[in-house]
Amino acid sequence: MMALKSFVLITAIFSVVTSISHASDPSPLQDFCVAINDTMAHVLVNGKFCKNPENVTAEDFFSSSLNMPGNTSNQLGFAVTGVNGSEIIVVLEGILYAGFVTSTTGPNMKNKLFSKILHSGDVFVFPIGLIHFLLNVGKTKAVAFAGLSSPLSGYNIVANTLFSSHPPINDDILAKAFQVDKKIVDYIRSQFGRDNN
């Protein structure tokens, strides 16, 4: 009888512990999906028609439509620019250089840079999880808005992550990864004001 009670108690505890769920954003199956209507020239991912990644250009992540008023004579009374992506940048003032680098999607896509010079009214989309950048290349201050697809998007500045981690990443590992001498790693690390021991 005692063994049965122990078994029931252990089963109940196991059921409670294993029934706890965790929610998060789903991991993408590829770096990005540029939606298309042409069902004959596509790659099908999760039931969505995507442009073949080898045919994607920076123009697919760019729009200059926000510098013109949209048609607001619809039932809702406003215009919507529909873009799917993990981060969207809208430039209000100035000139920005924006870009991202793919990971290892395919043989002709490895570490491919997609970049564009953005002006007032331009929009650029950064797909989820890819290293990306923005740089003010104008002679005045730039103003831009960023929209994120996740309420907990967070961010990592790659250099800070690699060169000022706690505890520090071993110099040999960074030197090998960047294919440089350890003295260069030490110099870069010193720019972050942290002890590299």
C-alpha positions as CSV (number, residue, x, y, z in Angstrom):
1,M,0.0,0.0,0.0
2,M,2.9,2.4,0.9
3,A,4.6,1.6,-2.5
4,L,1.4,2.5,-4.3
5,K,1.1,5.8,-2.5
6,S,4.7,6.6,-3.3
7,F,4.2,5.7,-7.0
8,V,1.1,7.9,-7.2
9,L,3.0,10.8,-5.5
10,I,6.0,10.5,-7.8
11,T,3.7,10.2,-10.9
12,A,1.8,13.3,-9.8
13,I,5.0,15.3,-9.2
14,F,6.4,14.2,-12.5
15,S,3.2,15.2,-14.3
16,V,3.3,18.7,-12.8
17,V,7.0,19.2,-13.5
18,T,6.8,18.0,-17.1
19,S,3.6,19.9,-17.9
20,I,5.2,23.3,-17.4
21,S,5.5,25.0,-20.8
22,H,7.8,27.7,-22.1
23,A,6.8,30.2,-24.8
24,S,9.2,31.9,-27.2
25,D,9.5,33.1,-30.7
26,P,9.9,30.2,-33.1
27,S,13.2,29.7,-34.8
28,P,13.2,30.4,-38.5
29,L,13.9,27.6,-41.0
30,Q,16.0,29.9,-43.1
31,D,17.5,33.4,-42.8
32,F,14.6,35.1,-44.5
33,C,11.6,34.6,-46.7
34,V,10.9,37.3,-49.3
35,A,7.2,36.7,-50.1
36,I,6.2,36.4,-53.7
37,N,3.0,35.8,-55.6
38,D,4.6,33.8,-58.5
39,T,3.9,30.2,-57.5
40,M,6.1,28.9,-60.4
41,A,9.4,30.6,-59.3
42,H,9.4,29.9,-55.6
43,V,10.8,28.1,-52.6
44,L,8.1,26.8,-50.3
45,V,8.8,27.3,-46.5
46,N,6.2,26.6,-43.9
47,G,3.4,26.9,-46.5
48,K,4.6,30.3,-47.7
49,F,5.9,31.1,-51.2
50,C,9.3,32.7,-50.9
51,K,11.6,34.1,-53.5
52,N,14.6,31.8,-54.2
53,P,17.3,33.1,-51.8
54,E,19.9,33.2,-54.6
55,N,17.7,35.7,-56.5
56,V,17.1,38.0,-53.5
57,T,18.7,41.5,-53.6
58,A,18.8,44.4,-51.2
59,E,15.8,45.9,-53.1
60,D,13.7,43.2,-51.6
61,F,14.3,44.7,-48.1
62,F,13.9,48.3,-49.1
63,S,11.1,50.7,-49.8
64,S,11.1,54.5,-50.4
65,S,7.3,54.7,-50.2
66,L,7.1,56.4,-46.8
67,N,8.1,59.8,-48.2
68,M,4.7,60.0,-50.0
69,P,1.3,60.2,-48.4
70,G,-0.6,56.9,-48.5
71,N,-4.2,56.4,-49.7
72,T,-6.3,57.1,-46.6
73,S,-9.7,57.0,-48.3
74,N,-10.3,53.5,-47.1
75,Q,-12.6,52.2,-44.4
76,L,-10.0,52.4,-41.7
77,G,-8.8,55.9,-42.7
78,F,-5.1,55.1,-42.8
79,A,-2.5,53.5,-45.1
80,V,-0.5,50.5,-44.1
81,T,2.9,49.5,-45.4
82,G,3.0,45.7,-45.1
83,V,6.5,44.3,-44.4
84,N,7.3,41.1,-42.6
85,G,10.6,41.0,-40.7
86,S,12.1,41.0,-37.3
87,E,13.2,44.6,-37.4
88,I,12.2,47.5,-39.6
89,I,13.9,50.8,-39.8
90,V,12.2,54.0,-41.1
91,V,14.4,57.0,-41.8
92,L,12.9,60.3,-40.9
93,E,16.0,62.6,-41.4
94,G,19.5,62.1,-42.6
95,I,21.3,59.4,-44.5
96,L,22.0,56.0,-43.1
97,Y,23.9,53.0,-44.5
98,A,22.1,49.8,-43.5
99,G,22.9,46.2,-44.0
100,F,22.9,42.6,-42.8
101,V,24.9,39.5,-43.5
102,T,23.3,36.1,-44.1
103,S,24.5,33.0,-42.3
104,T,25.1,29.8,-44.2
105,T,21.8,29.3,-46.0
106,G,23.2,27.8,-49.2
107,P,26.4,27.5,-51.3
108,N,26.0,30.8,-53.0
109,M,24.5,32.6,-50.0
110,K,27.2,32.1,-47.3
111,N,27.9,35.4,-45.6
112,K,26.2,37.5,-48.3
113,L,25.9,41.2,-47.5
114,F,22.7,43.0,-48.3
115,S,23.1,46.7,-47.9
116,K,21.5,50.0,-48.9
117,I,22.0,53.8,-48.5
118,L,18.8,55.1,-46.9
119,H,17.3,58.6,-47.1
120,S,14.4,60.3,-45.5
121,G,11.2,58.2,-46.0
122,D,13.2,55.0,-46.8
123,V,12.5,51.7,-45.0
124,F,14.8,48.7,-44.5
125,V,14.1,45.3,-43.0
126,F,16.5,43.2,-41.0
127,P,15.5,39.5,-40.9
128,I,15.5,37.7,-37.5
129,G,18.7,36.6,-36.0
130,L,21.2,38.1,-38.5
131,I,24.1,40.3,-37.8
132,H,23.1,43.8,-39.0
133,F,24.2,47.4,-38.8
134,L,23.2,51.0,-39.3
135,L,25.7,53.8,-39.9
136,N,25.1,57.6,-40.3
137,V,26.9,58.5,-43.5
138,G,25.4,61.9,-43.9
139,K,26.7,65.3,-42.8
140,T,23.9,65.9,-40.3
141,K,22.2,63.9,-37.5
142,A,19.9,61.1,-38.6
143,V,16.6,60.2,-37.1
144,A,15.1,56.8,-37.6
145,F,12.4,54.6,-36.0
146,A,12.9,50.9,-35.4
147,G,10.1,48.4,-35.1
148,L,10.7,45.0,-33.6
149,S,8.7,41.8,-34.1
150,S,9.3,40.4,-30.7
151,P,8.3,42.0,-27.3
152,L,11.6,40.6,-25.9
153,S,13.8,41.2,-28.9
154,G,17.0,42.2,-26.9
155,Y,20.2,42.8,-28.7
156,N,23.9,41.9,-28.7
157,I,26.6,44.2,-29.9
158,V,29.0,41.6,-31.4
159,A,32.3,43.3,-30.4
160,N,31.1,43.8,-26.8
161,T,29.9,40.3,-26.5
162,L,33.2,38.8,-27.8
163,F,35.7,41.2,-26.2
164,S,34.2,42.1,-22.8
165,S,32.5,38.9,-21.7
166,H,32.7,37.7,-18.1
167,P,34.7,35.6,-17.7
168,P,36.7,36.6,-20.8
169,I,36.9,34.3,-23.8
170,N,40.4,32.9,-24.1
171,D,42.7,35.0,-26.3
172,D,43.7,31.9,-28.3
173,I,40.1,31.2,-29.2
174,L,39.5,34.8,-30.4
175,A,42.8,34.9,-32.3
176,K,42.0,31.7,-34.1
177,A,38.4,32.8,-34.9
178,F,39.5,36.1,-36.3
179,Q,42.8,34.7,-37.7
180,V,44.9,37.4,-36.1
181,D,47.8,37.5,-33.6
182,K,46.9,37.4,-29.9
183,K,48.4,40.9,-29.6
184,I,45.6,42.3,-31.8
185,V,43.0,40.5,-29.6
186,D,44.6,42.1,-26.5
187,Y,44.5,45.5,-28.2
188,I,40.9,45.2,-29.2
189,R,40.0,44.0,-25.7
190,S,41.8,47.0,-24.2
191,Q,39.5,49.3,-26.1
192,F,36.6,48.0,-24.0
193,G,38.3,49.0,-20.7
194,R,38.1,45.5,-19.2
195,D,40.8,43.3,-17.8
196,N,41.6,40.4,-20.2
197,N,43.0,38.0,-17.6
